Amino acid sequence: MQQNAKAPLLQVVLLSFLSAIGIQYFQQESQRATDVIKVVNDRYRDLLSDAEKNISEANEKMNEMQTQHDKDTVTMRYKLLQQEVKLKSLNSQIVTLQTERLELMNMPTFF
Ligand SMILES: *[C@@H]1O[C@H](CO)[C@@H](O)[C@H](O)[C@H]1NC(C)=O
């Protein structure tokens, strides 16, 4: 009778002990998972900020290149225009010289 009364008590103590171990294990695992999540989150945030910095730098570089390209284009257009003006002037000189030459050839000879 006394033996039977002690058995459930032992069971309760044993179960309490086991669930205490279980709870401790669960808490440790939970803490470990929280730590891992924090590490992953930090890594993600670092990568994200690194990528955003890279994108911003790349955008800046692209803007600089676009600005330089625009400047180069304006310079080249101006030089082309100068060359066209020079060419027109040379062409008109040629026409003038040809006209003079024709006039000279058609001049009656007086001597
Ligand atoms: C940022 O740029 C550096 C240098 O180009 C590169 O090594 C790094 O991997 C880039 N970061 C990301 C997140 O792409």
The ligand as an SDF file (V2000), in Angstrom:
LIG
                    3D

 14 14  0  0  0  0  0  0  0  0999 V2000
   30.5970   45.7930  -53.9560 C   0  0  0  0  0  0  0  0  0  0  0  0
   31.6910   46.0850  -54.7660 O   0  0  0  0  0  0  0  0  0  0  0  0
   32.8800   45.3980  -54.3920 C   0  0  0  0  0  0  0  0  0  0  0  0
   34.0120   45.9490  -55.2600 C   0  0  0  0  0  0  0  0  0  0  0  0
   33.6470   46.0210  -56.6070 O   0  0  0  0  0  0  0  0  0  0  0  0
   32.6690   43.9030  -54.5640 C   0  0  0  0  0  0  0  0  0  0  0  0
   33.8250   43.2050  -54.2150 O   0  0  0  0  0  0  0  0  0  0  0  0
   31.5050   43.4670  -53.6950 C   0  0  0  0  0  0  0  0  0  0  0  0
   31.2180   42.1080  -53.9280 O   0  0  0  0  0  0  0  0  0  0  0  0
   30.2740   44.3000  -54.0010 C   0  0  0  0  0  0  0  0  0  0  0  0
   29.2310   43.9960  -53.0710 N   0  0  0  0  0  0  0  0  0  0  0  0
   28.0610   43.4660  -53.4560 C   0  0  0  0  0  0  0  0  0  0  0  0
   27.0920   43.1920  -52.3760 C   0  0  0  0  0  0  0  0  0  0  0  0
   27.7890   43.2220  -54.6260 O   0  0  0  0  0  0  0  0  0  0  0  0
  1  2  1  0
  1 10  1  0
  2  3  1  0
  3  4  1  0
  3  6  1  0
  4  5  1  0
  6  7  1  0
  6  8  1  0
  8  9  1  0
  8 10  1  0
 10 11  1  0
 11 12  1  0
 12 13  1  0
 12 14  2  0
M  END
$$$$
